[in-house]
């Protein structure tokens, strides 16, 4: 399954930036950054990446109306509807607010580079101890990889949206289940919600724009609700250039 996990990776990265900035301003004796980080990440980053099945933010486009059937095949076909999209560049803005006693807000602009199956977002204005978040590189696993990790079942099809349940096969997972909603007409995933064993939830709603022959993400509103804290964020994309020249060297690991 063509999965895009960047939204969750980026969102969690920004939340950690917020927590780090907040912790840096605390006086000695106050709760440190590790405690904040533990609250922010209710599950390991590897689990977050695997759980991000619906994040098709860089690849999805509309399929012709009526071209899909309301069956599991819809989810499979929705994951890679742009076989002609090999690369692109775009602009991105990542913004989030951590709701604690004194709310903290951060926002960063960046440039997106995509060369199938890798994507990199380089942010500006990120320096010092937060510089590890300046460049975020991710890659897309396949549908078959996902089916090895999750038990996937069609829950309902009301004629406009098909909903799917994804339950981790591994025992001990902090993810209880993931619910996806795929638009029957467009073949795009427009809503997803993760439920966790600690009672927390993580959800997003996606909107799209037409970019030539493609339908690409314009904005995703993300909400995290966990015991002791909550986060609301938005990721916006603009100025897409489909199939723009992108050198593989963009993704090279810098030499230390």
N, C-alpha and C positions, 0 to 999 in steps of 0.2 A: 504494500500500500504506500502510495506517495504521501508521506507525512511531512508537515512543516511544524517543527517544534520551536521555532524562533520566538514566537510571541511569549510563551511561558518563560523561556530562557531570558529574554530581554526584560520582561516584566519583573522577574525575580531579581535580575541584576540591578534594576533601578531601585527596587525596594531595599536591596542591600546597600546601595549607594546612600539612600535616605537614612537607613539605620546607622551606617558608618559615620555620616555627617552629624547625625544627632548624638551618637556616642562620643565623637571627638570633642563635642562641646560640653560634656559632663565633667563635673568636678570629681577628684579622686574619691573613691568610696561609693560612687553611684554605680548602678548596673552598667556593665561594659558591653562592648559590641558583640561578644559571643552570645550573650543572652538574647540580644536583639536578633541576631542571625538565627538562633534556634527557633525563635517565634516566627520569623519570616518564612523559613523553609520547613513546612510541616512534613515534608518528605524529602529524601535525598534527590540531588539534581538528576541522577540517572533515572530515578523513577518519574520525575517530572518530564524528562525528555520522552520516555517511552509512553507516558500517559497522554502526550499531546497529539493524539490521533487527528483531531479535527483541524489542526492549525495549517490549513492549506493556503496560507496567506500569500504565498508567492507564486503558486502554480495554477490555482483554480480559475476556470472560465466557465461561461454558460454553455451548456449543451442545448441543442435545439429542443423547443418545447415538445413534450410528448415522446422524446427519444428514449427516456429511461423507464424502467418498470419499477414499481414500488416494492422491490425485493432487495435482499442483500447486495445484488449486483449494482444497485444504485449507488451504494456506498463505495463499492470498488471503483466504479466508473467516475465517481465524483472526485477521486483522489488524484487523477492525472488526466484532466480533460484538455490539456494544452500540449499535446505532443510536439507541436511546432515551436513552443517557447523554450529556447535553449539558453537564453541569457537575458539580462536586463540590468539597467541601472535605475535608481530612483532616489528620492529624498525621503527622510523619515524623521518623525518627531516622537519621542517617548516621554510621557508625562505621567506622574503618579503622586498621590497624596496618601501618606501614612496617617491614619486616624488614631492618635493617642491623646494623652492629656493636652499636649500642645501639638496640633497637627503640623506635619512637615511636608512640604511640597518641593519636588524637583522636576526639571524638564531639560531635555537635551535634544539637539538636532544632530542628524547624521546623514551619511551617504550609504546607499545600499548597492552592493555588487552581487549579482547572481550569475553563476555559471553552473548549470545543471550537473550534479545535484547539490552543489554547495552555495551557501549564501553568507555574505559578510556585511556587517554594518559597522562603519567607522564613525564614532561620535566625536564631536568637537567640544572643547571646553571641559574635558575630563582630565584631571591632572593629579599629581601627588599620589596619595595612598589609593586613590580611586582609578588610577591609570590602567589597572587590569581590566577595566570595563570599557576601555576606549575602542577596542576592536573585538567584536563578537562574531565568531565563525561557527556555523552549524551545517549539518548535512542531513539529507532526507533518507530515512529507511524505507522499506517497501511494504506493500500491503501484506505480503506473505509473512514478513517479520512480525507484523502486528497480530496476525491471527495465531502466531505461536505464543504470544504474550497474553492475549485476551480471548475470552469466550464472547463472540459477537452474535447478537440476536436482534431481529426486527421486532420492535415493540408495538408500533402502531403506524398506520398510514391513513390520515384523514382526508386525503385528496389534494392537500396542498403541501404538507410536510410529512416526511417519514422519520420516525424516531427510532434510534438504535441504542441498545444497552451493551456496554463493554465492561466485562467483569474480569479482573486479573486472575490468571490461572495459578499464579504462585501464591502460596500461603504466606501470611505475615505481611502482606502489602499494606501500606498506609492508605492507598487508594481503595475505597470501598467499591465504587463503580463510576463509570463515565457514561453520560447520556448525550447523544448527538442528535441534532435535528437537521435533516437535509431537505432543502426545497425541491419538491418533485418537478417543478417547471424548469428551474435553472440548473439543478444538479449541484448546487453549492451548499456548503454547511454554513448555516447562519446563526446557530446557537449551540453551545456546548456547556456542560456542567459536570465538574468533578465533585464527588462526595468522598469525604475522608472518615476514617474510623474514629477520629477525635471529635466528630460533629461538625467539622469545618466544611466549607464549600468554596470552590473557585469556578467562576463562570465567565463567558465572554459572548458578546453579540457582535456580529460582523456585518459591515456594509461594503458594497463593491462598486466599482466604476468601470465603464467601458474604455479600454485602451486599445484602439484599433480593433482587431478581431478577437481580442482577449477580454475577459472579465477579471480584473485584479482588485485586491483589497484596497479600499479607501480609508477605512477606519475600523478599529476594534475597541469596544468598551469592555474593560475587564474589571471584575469585582472579586475580591478575596474576603471571606468572612471566617475567621478562626478565633478560638477562645483567646480573649485578651487583646485582640487587635483586629483591625480591618484596613483594607487598602482598596482604593479606586484609582484606575488608571486608563489612559487612552493612548493608543498607538495609531498614528496617521501616516499614510504614504502618499506621495505626490510626485509629479514630474517623471513618470515612468518613460523609459526608452527601451521598448521591447527589442530583443535580439541585438542589443548594442554590443560592440566589441568589448570583451572583458578578458583580460590576460590571466592565465592560470597563476602567474606570479603574485597576483593580488592575495591569494590564499596561502602563500608560502609562509612558513613559520620563521619569524625573525631570528637571526643568529644572536646568541647571547654574547 
